[in-house]
Amino acid sequence: MRGLNSGAAEQTEVKIHLKTRIQHGDEKDSFELFSNGRYYEKGDSFFLKYDEVQEEGTIHTIVKIKRDEEALILRSGAVKMRMVFKEDEEHAGSYESQLGTLMITTKTSKLTHTANRTRNDGEINLSYQLFMQGSPVGKYEMDISYKEEGIEQ
């Protein structure tokens, strides 16, 4: 028999720092996002939820890590996107905006997740190539760190 809390996972408020580096040919770009979000575990997966405010509007993001070997990023709101990451594999996804839906593919070269579950903090590191409609968009490196609010390092 499962506990009384089996339907709803306990969520912890966390501070999230997202750093993305993009390389397309000789061009390099990077950006950072600082956001408040929530961390929770359910079954063999853990989740980060946060919002990102952009010109197009607010984007709600969910990052799911399953058994520390597969990641899923879901975005909804102003932009809808679904990307799957698993080391050394290609996965189809989609990107939907006001202009329509585009098919995207991720080819992941690195996926790591380190977590300190007693302090509810950790880091996700992703390296992948992104293809849109079959054409290369660039190489991406994404680092997402999260830390329970009020806990000092």
C-alpha positions as CSV (number, residue, x, y, z in Angstrom):
1,M,0.0,0.0,0.0
2,R,1.3,3.5,-0.9
3,G,1.4,6.4,1.4
4,L,-1.3,9.1,1.7
5,N,0.9,11.4,-0.4
6,S,1.1,9.1,-3.4
7,G,-0.9,11.3,-5.7
8,A,0.8,14.6,-5.0
9,A,4.6,14.9,-4.7
10,E,6.0,17.2,-2.1
11,Q,7.4,20.2,-3.8
12,T,10.4,22.3,-2.6
13,E,11.0,25.9,-3.5
14,V,14.3,26.2,-5.3
15,K,16.4,28.9,-7.0
16,I,17.3,27.9,-10.5
17,H,20.3,29.1,-12.6
18,L,20.2,28.1,-16.3
19,K,23.2,28.8,-18.4
20,T,23.1,28.0,-22.2
21,R,26.0,28.2,-24.7
22,I,25.2,27.8,-28.4
23,Q,27.7,27.3,-31.2
24,H,26.7,27.5,-34.8
25,G,29.6,27.4,-37.2
26,D,32.0,30.2,-36.1
27,E,29.2,32.1,-34.2
28,K,28.9,31.6,-30.4
29,D,26.1,32.9,-28.2
30,S,25.2,32.4,-24.6
31,F,22.5,33.4,-22.1
32,E,21.6,33.0,-18.5
33,L,18.4,32.8,-16.6
34,F,17.8,33.1,-12.9
35,S,14.4,32.0,-11.7
36,N,12.5,30.7,-8.7
37,G,11.0,27.3,-9.2
38,R,10.0,24.0,-7.7
39,Y,11.7,20.7,-7.3
40,Y,10.0,17.4,-6.6
41,E,10.4,13.6,-7.1
42,K,7.8,11.2,-8.3
43,G,8.5,7.5,-8.9
44,D,11.9,7.1,-10.5
45,S,12.0,10.6,-11.8
46,F,12.6,14.1,-10.5
47,F,11.2,17.3,-11.8
48,L,12.1,21.0,-12.0
49,K,9.4,23.5,-12.8
50,Y,10.0,27.2,-13.5
51,D,8.7,30.1,-15.6
52,E,10.6,32.2,-18.1
53,V,9.4,35.6,-19.2
54,Q,10.3,36.5,-22.8
55,E,9.1,39.1,-25.3
56,E,6.5,36.6,-26.6
57,G,5.1,36.1,-23.1
58,T,5.5,33.7,-20.2
59,I,6.9,30.2,-20.9
60,H,6.3,27.4,-18.4
61,T,9.1,24.9,-18.3
62,I,9.2,21.4,-16.8
63,V,12.5,19.5,-16.8
64,K,12.1,15.7,-16.0
65,I,15.1,13.5,-15.3
66,K,14.3,9.7,-15.3
67,R,16.8,7.4,-13.5
68,D,19.5,10.0,-14.2
69,E,19.8,8.7,-17.8
70,E,17.0,10.4,-19.7
71,A,15.8,14.0,-19.7
72,L,12.7,15.6,-21.1
73,I,12.1,19.3,-21.4
74,L,8.6,20.5,-21.9
75,R,7.7,24.1,-22.5
76,S,4.2,25.5,-22.7
77,G,2.6,29.0,-22.9
78,A,4.0,31.5,-25.4
79,V,6.1,28.7,-26.9
80,K,5.3,25.0,-26.9
81,M,8.3,22.7,-27.2
82,R,9.1,19.0,-26.4
83,M,12.7,17.8,-26.4
84,V,14.0,14.4,-25.3
85,F,17.7,13.7,-24.3
86,K,19.4,10.4,-23.9
87,E,23.2,10.0,-24.3
88,D,24.4,8.9,-27.7
89,E,20.8,8.8,-29.1
90,E,18.7,11.0,-31.5
91,H,15.2,11.8,-30.5
92,A,12.4,13.6,-32.3
93,G,10.6,16.6,-30.8
94,S,8.6,19.6,-31.7
95,Y,8.6,23.4,-31.5
96,E,5.4,25.3,-31.8
97,S,5.1,29.1,-32.0
98,Q,2.7,31.6,-33.6
99,L,4.4,30.8,-36.9
100,G,3.5,27.1,-36.8
101,T,5.0,23.8,-35.7
102,L,8.5,22.7,-36.6
103,M,9.9,19.2,-36.2
104,I,13.2,19.2,-34.1
105,T,15.7,16.5,-33.4
106,T,18.2,16.3,-30.5
107,K,21.4,14.3,-30.6
108,T,22.7,14.1,-27.1
109,S,26.5,13.7,-26.4
110,K,26.4,14.3,-22.7
111,L,23.7,14.1,-19.9
112,T,24.7,14.1,-16.3
113,H,22.7,14.8,-13.2
114,T,24.3,15.3,-9.8
115,A,22.0,15.7,-6.8
116,N,22.3,16.2,-3.1
117,R,18.8,14.9,-2.0
118,T,19.3,15.8,1.6
119,R,19.8,19.5,0.7
120,N,17.6,19.5,-2.4
121,D,20.2,20.9,-4.7
122,G,22.0,19.7,-7.7
123,E,23.0,20.3,-11.3
124,I,22.0,19.0,-14.7
125,N,24.5,19.2,-17.6
126,L,23.5,18.6,-21.2
127,S,25.4,18.8,-24.5
128,Y,23.5,18.2,-27.7
129,Q,23.2,19.0,-31.3
130,L,19.9,20.5,-32.4
131,F,18.3,20.0,-35.8
132,M,15.2,21.8,-37.1
133,Q,13.4,20.3,-40.0
134,G,16.5,18.1,-40.6
135,S,18.9,21.1,-40.8
136,P,21.6,21.7,-38.1
137,V,20.8,24.6,-35.8
138,G,23.9,24.4,-33.6
139,K,25.6,22.7,-30.7
140,Y,24.1,23.5,-27.3
141,E,25.6,23.1,-23.8
142,M,23.1,23.6,-21.0
143,D,23.8,23.7,-17.3
144,I,20.9,23.9,-14.9
145,S,21.7,24.3,-11.2
146,Y,19.1,24.3,-8.5
147,K,19.3,25.0,-4.8
148,E,16.6,25.0,-2.1
149,E,15.8,28.5,-1.0
150,G,17.3,29.6,2.3
151,I,20.1,27.0,2.3
152,E,23.6,28.3,2.0
153,Q,26.4,26.4,0.3
